[in-house]
Amino acid sequence: MSHTRFSPNLTGRPRIYAHRGSSLRAPENTMKAFALGLEEGADGIELDVRRCASGEIVVAHDADLLRTAGVNERIVDLSYEQLRTHDVGSGERVPRLDDVLDMTIPRGGLINVEIKADGDDKLRLARSVAHVLKRRAHKDREFVLLSTFHPIVCGILRALVPAVPVGFLFENDAQGRALGSFAPMLLRVAAVHPHSAMVSEQSVARWRKQGYLMNVWTVDDPGEARRLASLRVDGLITNDVRGIRESLMNP
């Protein structure tokens, strides 16, 4: 593994990633949530990105604003200026990926960028994310890990930004288990991002032997966090940074 900021867990404590920021205590995928996650001791943050109508890469999990802002509008149909008029919780606005990078990297935080390729042109979206990263300094890209559930997008990202590690996400269902068994090897990704229920002593040994980093989602239960830490996974993605951090420090 050449990506030294994302090196394997050799100390016994996995990295903690704030899932959509510290989303238990702040509106998800907002600057407030990301800052709070780092303040609470996260090693990095996890966020979701989409492309809006004016071309910017913005941070949002859902394809529309209905759940977060009460507005039945699709992000892909709105310009960035239109997006900024909507409150997504506590006065927070949808940020751009660049805004989050500008805030997080100077604080030493890692950024796990999940590409949400549903409802958009996958190649265009991947190219736009790659463009954001290529415009930034080389040292900035060292803090970034890209991830997605979409095998095609994994392949595109590896081709466009080969210096940035890519992780393959998969669900704990029949399709996810099937993809997880062969897709990472075919795609030659740097990391696997399985659902926590898929992680066992046997699966960790297999993934470690194959050379993958292992970042597990979404881990909010202290007992589960301690179990996964004992297996030496590399990262835990959690909504509760403070609680999970305390559970690992005081087993």
N, C-alpha and C positions, 0 to 999 in steps of 0.2 A: 504494500500500500504506500504509494508515493505522496499521498495527500496528508502531510504531517499534522495539520490542524485537526484532521479527522482520523487520527491514528487509533489502532485497536485499544481496548480497555485492558491495561496491564496492572492497574492499581486496585481493582476491585470495586471502584465506584463508577457507575456509568455516568455519562454526561446527561444533564437534564435540559430538555428543550421545552420552552413554554408554548403549549399548543394554542395557536392563534393568539399568542401572547398569554398573559396571565388571565385567561378568559373566565376563570371562576370569580374574579374580583373586578374585572373591567370589561367594557364592550369588546367582543372578539375582533381580532384583525384590525385594531386601531393603534395609533401611536401611543395612546395611554396604556393599553394592554401590553405592548412590547416593552415600553420603558419600565413598567411595573414588574414584568417578568425578570428583567435583568436586575432590578433593585432587590428582588426576592432571592437572588442567587442563582438564577438559571445560567447555564453555560452558553445557551443560545436560544433562539426562538424558531418556531415553526409557523409558516404562514402560507396562504393560498393566493395564487395570482391568476388574473384573467386579463384579457385585452378589451379595452373600452372602444367606443365608436371612433374616437379621435386618435386612436393608436397607442395611447399610453398603457403601460402594464400597471394595473392597479391591484390592490390587495383586497380580496373578497372570497369567501368560501362558496356561497350560493351563486347560481346563474342570474338571480334577480335580487331585488331589494326588499321583497315582501316580508321576510322574517326579521331582518335587521332594522329596516327603516319604515315598514308598513306601507311600502310603495310597490305596486305591481308593475315594475319596469325592469327590463333585462339590461344587465350591465353592458352587453355587447352592442346595445342599441343607443346607449347614452354617451355623450362626450364627457371628457373629464370635468369640464366646467359644470355640466349638468349634474354629474355625480356629486360634486362638491356642495350642491345646494341641499343635499339630504343628510339629516341627522341619523347616524347609525348607533346612537346610544350616548347619553351624557354629553351631548353637544359635539361628539366626535364625528369626523368625516372620513370617507374612504381615502386612504393614503395611496400614493404611488410606491412601487417597489423601490425606486430611487430614494424616496424620503426615508424609508425604513433602513436601507443600507447606510445612508448618511448618518443616521442616529445610532445604529447598532455597532458598526465596525469600529468607530473610534473608542467604544467602550470595551472592545475585545470580544464581543458576542458573535457566535456563529449564527448563520442564517440557513435554515432548511426551507427551501422554496419549493412548495408543491404546485405543479402546473395543473390547473383544472381545464382539461381539454374538451369537456362536454359542451356542446352548443356553439362551437367555434371551429374555424379552419385550423386543424392541428399543426400543419406546416407553418402557417402564418403566425400562429401563437408562439410556437417554438422559436421561430426566427426573431420575433419581437423580443422575447426574453433574452435570447442570445445577444441581440443588439444592445440591450441595456447593459449586459455584463461586459461586452467588448469595449464599450465606451468608457468603462471605468478603469482605474489603475490596476495593474497586475496584482498588487498586494491586496486589493479589495476582493478580487475573485478567490483568493485563498481562504476567505471566510465563508464561502458559499457552497452549499450542497443542493443539488437539484433533485427533485423526486416527482414521481407521477405513477398513477395506476395504469397508464396507457403504454403498452409495449412499443408502439410505433413512435410515440413521442420520446421515449427513452433513446431509441436509435437515432432519431433526428438530433437530439441534444448532444449525444456523444460525438456526432459528426461536426456539429457547429461550434461547440465549446469543449474540445477534448481535454483541456486542462482542468475543467471543473468536474468533480465527482458527481455521478448520477446514481440515485437509489430507486429501486423498483418496489412500489407499494402493492400489497395484496391483502384481500379480505379473507376472513375465516369462513369461506363457503366453498362449494364444489369447484367453481371456476377459479377462485383465488388459490385454492390448494393445488389445482392442476397447473396454473400459470407459475406459481411459486416454485414448483418442482423442476421446471426446465427453462423458464424464460430468463432468469438472471444470467445463466450460463450462455445462452444464445445471444443475449443482448450485451454481454460483457460489461455489466454495471459494476460499480464499486461497492454498492451497499444493497442490502435487503431490508425492507421496512414492513415486517409482518404485524398482523394483529396479535395482541399479547397472548390470546388463547392458543396460538399456533406455536408458541415457543416452549421447547422442552430441552432437557439435557441432550437428547439425541439430535434435535434440529440445530441446536447451537453448535454442537460438535461438527455436524455436517457443513454448516455455513462457514464456520471458522476454517475448516480444512480447505474449503473452496476459496478462501481469501476475502470473504465479504465482511464489511462492517454491518452491524446489526442494530438498527434503531427501531424500537418497539412502540406501538401506539395502542390505544390511548390509556395511559396507566395513572389512575387516580387513587387506587387502593394501596395503602401502605404495605400491607402484607404481600400483595402482588409485586410491588416495587422491590421489596427485599428478596423475594424469590428470584426475580429476574436479575437482580444485582449479583446474587450468589452464582448464577449461571454465566456471569461475566459478559452480558450483552454490552454493547458499546454506548447505547443511548436510550433514554426513556422520554417519550413525548407525553406531556401531562398538562391538564388544565390547572392543577393545583401545585405550583412550583414550591410554595412554602411548605405545604404538608408533606410532599414527597421528599423534599430535601431533608426535612427534619427526621423523617422515618429512616433515611439512609444513614444519617449522622448518629442516630440513637436507636440502633436495631434492638 
